Amino acid sequence: MVACPLHVIALTKEVNVKGYNYAHQILEDTCNGCASCAQVCPDGCISVFKVKVE
């Protein structure tokens, strides 16, 4: 995905009812939380948050 600087997200071949491809996180440990993906998501369905590690 162009919006992800670390190439953590890839688009699937499947599309939703609006005709957009689904996004799939392929490198979970690589994400830096920049939220570029959430900013460009046309459906607004991507949320980025930090998980508190204890």
WOBEL-V360357 format. One record per pair of residues at least 6 apart in sequence whose ideal C-beta (glycine too) atoms are under 8 Angstrom apart, sorted by the first residue. I is the first residue (numbers start at 1). GAP is how many residues later the second one is. D is the distance in whole Angstrom. If there is no record, write none. Layout:
# WOBEL-V360357
i=I gap=GAP d=D
i=I gap=GAP d=D
This chain:
# WOBEL-V360357
i=1 gap=6 d=7
i=1 gap=8 d=4
i=1 gap=9 d=6
i=1 gap=10 d=6
i=1 gap=22 d=7
i=1 gap=36 d=7
i=3 gap=6 d=8
i=3 gap=33 d=5
i=3 gap=34 d=5
i=3 gap=36 d=7
i=3 gap=37 d=4
i=4 gap=32 d=6
i=4 gap=33 d=6
i=5 gap=29 d=7
i=5 gap=31 d=7
i=6 gap=21 d=7
i=6 gap=24 d=5
i=6 gap=25 d=7
i=6 gap=26 d=6
i=7 gap=20 d=7
i=8 gap=17 d=6
i=8 gap=18 d=7
i=8 gap=19 d=5
i=8 gap=20 d=8
i=8 gap=22 d=5
i=8 gap=23 d=5
i=8 gap=29 d=8
i=9 gap=14 d=5
i=9 gap=15 d=7
i=9 gap=16 d=6
i=9 gap=17 d=7
i=9 gap=28 d=5
i=10 gap=13 d=7
i=10 gap=14 d=6
i=10 gap=16 d=5
i=11 gap=10 d=4
i=11 gap=11 d=7
i=11 gap=12 d=6
i=11 gap=13 d=7
i=12 gap=9 d=6
i=12 gap=10 d=5
i=12 gap=11 d=8
i=12 gap=12 d=5
i=13 gap=8 d=7
i=14 gap=7 d=7
i=14 gap=8 d=5
i=15 gap=6 d=6
i=15 gap=7 d=7
i=16 gap=6 d=7
i=16 gap=27 d=7
i=18 gap=24 d=7
i=18 gap=25 d=7
i=20 gap=22 d=6
i=20 gap=23 d=6
i=23 gap=14 d=7
i=23 gap=18 d=7
i=23 gap=23 d=7
i=25 gap=6 d=7
i=31 gap=17 d=8
i=33 gap=15 d=6
i=33 gap=17 d=6
i=34 gap=14 d=8
i=35 gap=13 d=4
i=37 gap=9 d=5
i=37 gap=11 d=7
i=38 gap=6 d=8
i=38 gap=8 d=4
i=38 gap=9 d=6
i=38 gap=10 d=5
